[in-house]
Each structure stands twice: as C-alpha cells, then as structure tokens.
Amino acid sequence: MLLRDKLEQDITILDGGFGTTVEAFGYDVKHELWSTHLIKEHPEAILKVHQAFVDNGAEIILTNTYQGAVQSFLNTGYTEREAEDYLKEAVELAHQSVNSNVLVAASLGPYGAMLGNGSEYTGAYQVRQSDYIKYHIQRLNILIEAGIRVFAFETIPNIEEVKAVKALLEDYPDIEAWLSVTLKDSAHLSDGTPIEEVIEVVNGIDNVHAFGVNCTSVKVIDGAVERLLALSEKAIILYPNGGRKYDAVEKVWIDQEDISLIEAAVKWKQLGVKMIGGCCQVGPEEIGALSTVLKGK
C-alpha cells in the first residue's frame, strides 16, 4: 500500500500529535529527543499511542521519528549505530500497531527541530543547502533500509529547506512523500515567504504527492485552504495543532484558540482536501471524532 492508494479515496484520516498524546498517557517527553527517547526505554508507550490512533480510525500513522535525525542523536551523546537502531525500532513498533488498511509513513522533522528552540515555527535559521540535505538524507536512508516507502517532510518553516527537499528527492524517484509546512499567517510561510512561492517549488517535485500545512492553528489554516487548493497541483493535506503556541524555553504549549477542528474539517473535505488529521494537542479522541464525521465510522 502506498500514498497514491490512499489518495484515491474521498478522504483519508491521519493520526494526531504523538508527543502530546504520549505525554497525556503519563510519559515524560522533556528530553532533547522529545518522544523519540522512549523508543528503547518504553516501547510499550510507542505501541500504545499508535494503537490508540489506529483504534480511532487513523488510516495513516507516522513513525515516532520527528525529532530523530541522526545529528540529533549525535548531539545528545548517542552513536550513529545507536541512532540507526532507534530509527529501525521505531519502524518496527509502528508496523506492529497497524492492520492491512493502515499505511505507515515516516515522520521527518525539519532542521529547526534539531535546534530545540522552537524555530520550526519561525523558520529563523539559514544554512547551506548541503547541510539541509545531509540532515535529512542520513535518516531517510536508514528508514528506507527499514522498509519505509512513504515519507512526511513535515513542519518545514522556511523556503530554503523546501528547496533543499526538492533537490534531495531528485535522487529518490522510487519513494513517495508529502511535504507540509508551518505558516506565519494565512498567506505566508513561517519565515515570511509568500505561500504562492512555496507552492511553485513544491509543484515541481515529482514524487511529492501531497502538500499542505501541519502544526499550525485551525484558524490560520482555514484562511489559507482555498489558496492552497487553487494553486497546488498536489493533493492537499491538513493536520493542524490544537491552537496553542509553543514555549521553547519551558517546552510547553500555552494559550488556546476556541476553534473546532471538526467543524473546519467538514468544510475542508467539501472544498476538496484529501487528507486530514491532527498534530500537537490533537489526540486519539479527536481523530475518532474526525473519522466519525468525515467517514461515517
């Protein structure tokens, strides 16, 4: 089963926020590797989260590898071999949790995730294209070896990293991907780039089959959705957070918007969005509600 198979459906339900869900289950994620550090110490936690989303109707689940770039492991004292072991175990745990109707995709967080300062929500970093590619390619190759064929380049906040993903994927024609970004407002990427410029780049990536927005509030995404649908040649994927803002110092989510993901999702489906789920603060119950409302299950 591949991403294109899911895109043939009227609507596909994604899972929700892994880190905030495992934290709600009582596990500590205040670690440089966030929830990825639980893979070896508490594999039952990883299984519990994946299973909760599958039981509530998720048709695609993401591996617990968002924070798990090889460089992130090295920065926290692990070896390359240990990083590889962690990533392969994450894939195994995800596959243990699914049935034949559920697709496992690999989560690839942005360069800003490694920095640990919340810059995946600002895009306030600039490195050489070769550095972006090195950051992504090490983890990508390990996950391909572990059997993954669908990848989510997600929470990307700046245009130069989007361009780097485009360059990287030219050498990987046999995998499928989606690319999702964070937004500053309904018209701009987090780094201030007009969304039209981002879409133009993504439209030129052959093996990216869906484009959209994640870990951004429902309100901001709702203001962008018609522009996304009008300009993107890819299927649209949306998985907002719960409307809170991330405090990178305290590593907590603050504030709250009183806007319903469920109500917005009904409209998004009607407009033609093909994949809907949740990110941080969106748990299994909300995914269950999405599945009920959007698929009648």
Protein Blocks (a to p, Z undefined) as FASTA:
>chain_A
ZZklmmmpmbdcddddfklmmmmnopafbdfklmmlmmmmmmmlmmmmmmmmmmnopabd
cddfklmcfklmmmnopafklmmmmmmmmmmmmmmmpcfkbccddddddfklmnonopmm
nopacddfklmmmmmmmmmmmmmmnopabdcdehiabfklmmmmmmmmmmmmmbccdddd
ddfblmbcfkopafklmmmmmmmmmklcbdcdehiafklmmmmmmmmmmmpmbdcddddd
ehiacdfklopaedjddddfklmmmmmmmnopabdcddehiafklmmmmmmmmnoZZ
